Amino acid sequence: MQKKEKENYQRFLEIAKQETASVLDNMDEDALERAAELIRQTGRKGNRLHISGIGKPSHIAGYAASLFSSTGTPAYFLHGTEAVHGSCGQLIPGDVVIFISNSGETAEMRATVTAIKNNGCAVIGVSGNPDSWLAAESDVCIRAGVEQEGGPLNRAPRMSIIAELFALQALSILLQSELDITPQQYVKWHPGGTLGKLRREELKS
């Protein structure tokens, strides 16, 4: 590496260690518990969970919807901008939407969250800004913030994405734990790939 590259790389590692430790040490447990209970109540009524975001958080939303579904809580990806162009049709009153936004302030996000609420859905916000518009408009807001992103300009989402991932993964743990899923059930949901193969082998032994 050239000197500048190495300096930026080493700085990134230092920030990543600091921010990761801070996120884990300051996990918003109260909000996570309230969000989990809201999702459970929604499921008991026969309603559904959707996960959305705009920009890079939209990729996190897709992953989270897949993770939740594979661990016993069916979830659906809601496209953050297509939502205001017809995709809100996948929502029914009483559903819950998790919306991810680090700033919680963008115009696109406001339009989508407003449309979600106008369709009779509750909102769980995941944001790095507890004083944001999203936090104020959410039924529950999970704090997932960092001080630094870790890049040369401290702009592109890096550490904030990690914080959002940890928050959603922690929420999935709370939901999965109550379900007490058996290995047999997990294989039904995840029959393919190495995980499915390992589980099938475990069940045979």
N, C-alpha and C positions, 0 to 999 in steps of 0.2 A: 504494500500500500504506500501511496505517497503520503507525505506528512499531513496535509490537510485532511485527506481521507481517513487516515488513522486517528487523528484527533477527533473527528466527528464520530467515528465508529466507537472509540473508547468512551466518548461523552454519552453516546446513545446507551451503551451498556450500563454506565453508572446511573443514568436517569431511569432506565428500565428497572434496575434493581430497587432503587428508592421508591419509585411509584408503585411497583407491584407490591412491595411490602406494605406501603401505606394503604393501598386499596384493600388488601386482605385484613389489615389490622383495624380498618374503619368501616367494615361492611355494615350496611344499613339494615341490621337484623329486624328491627321493629317494622320497617316498611316491607321487607321481604315476607315477614309473617302475615301482614295484613293483605299483601298482594296474593299470597298463596291461598288465603281463606276466601278472598273475593273470587278467585278462579275456581275453587272447589264449589262454592255456592252456585256459581254460574253453571258448572257442569251438572250439579244435582237438579237444576231446573231444565236441563236439556238444551242449554245454550252452549255457545262455542267460544273458543279463544282464537284470536288473530294476533299476528305480530307484524309491525310495520316500522319503517324508517325511510329517510330520504338520503340519497348519496351513499357514502360508505356504510352507515348504519343499516341500510337496506340489505346489505350482504349478511350482516349479523342477524337481521330479522329472519332471513331465509334459513340460516343455520339453526337458529333457536327454535323455529317452528318444527324443523326436522328432529331436533334433539328432544323437544317436549313430546312430540308424537311417538318417538321410539321408546320413551320411558313412561308411557301410560297416560299422558295428557294430550289428547288430540289437539293440534294447533294448525293454523292455516296462515300462510304468508299473504299479507295484504300489501300490494304495491303502493308505495308512498305517494306517488304522483298520479298514477292511474286511478287511485281511489276517487279523485274528484272528477274523473272522466268516465264514470260508470262502474268501477270496481267496488264501490260501496254497496253495490247490489249483492255482494256476498255476505253482507251483514244483515242480521235480524235484530230487532229490539231485544235487549237483555244480554247480548253478547258482550265480551270484554276484548278490548284491543290494547296490547302493549305497544307503546310508541317510543322509539329510541331517538334521542336527540341530545347531543352533548351541550349545545348552547340553550336549547329549549326556547329559542327566540325567532327562528327563521320564518319568513313570510309563507313559504311553501308548506312548512310544518303546521303553521297556524291554520291554513286553509284546510288541510287534510284532517287535523284533529277536530276542527269545527264541524266538518262534514260527518265525521265519525259520531260525534255527540248528537248531531241533528238526526242521525239514524237510530238513536235510542240506545247507544252502547256506552258502557263504562270505559274509562281510560286508566291504564296504569302507565305512568311515565317513567322512563329511565333516562336520567339527565345528570350532567355534571354541574348543573346550576340549580340549587334548591330554591332560588328566588326567581326563577324564570317564569315566563308565561305558561309553558307546559306544566311546570310544577303546580301552578295555581289552578290550572284547568283540569288537572288529573284527580281522579278519585283516590289514588295512591301514587306517590312519586318515590321511586327508589333512587337514592343518590349514588352516582357512579362517576365521581369526578377525579381529576388529576391536576397537578400544578403545571406540569410540563409534558409536551408531547414527545420529546426526544429527538427531533430532527433539527437540522441546521437553522431553519427559520422558525421553529416552534409553532408551525401552522398545520401541516398535514396530520390528520388523525392517526396516531400511533398508540400512545399510551391510553388515550380516552377510549379507543376501541377495545383495548385489553380490559379496562375497567367495566365497560358495558358487558363484555363476554363473561367476566367473573360474576357480575350481578345476575345475569340470566341463568348461568350455570348453577349458581347457588339456589335460585328460585326453583329450578328443575329438581334439585336435590330434595327440597322441602316437599314438593308435590309427589315425587316418586316414593319417598320414604313412607308416606301415609298409605300408599297403595299396596305395599308389601308384595311386589311383583315376584313371581316364581321364575326360575330358570326356564321352565316349560313354556310359560307365557311369553317370555322374552324371545325365545326361539321362534315362536309364531309371528312375532312382529319383525324379527330380524333374522330370517332364515338364510340369507346370503352372506357371502364374504367370509373372512377369517373368524369374525365374532360368532356367526351362526354355526360355523364348523366346530369351533371350540366348545360352544355350548352343547351341541349335539353329542360330542365326544364325552363331555362331562356327564350328560344324562345317561349314557350307555354304561359308564363305569360304576 
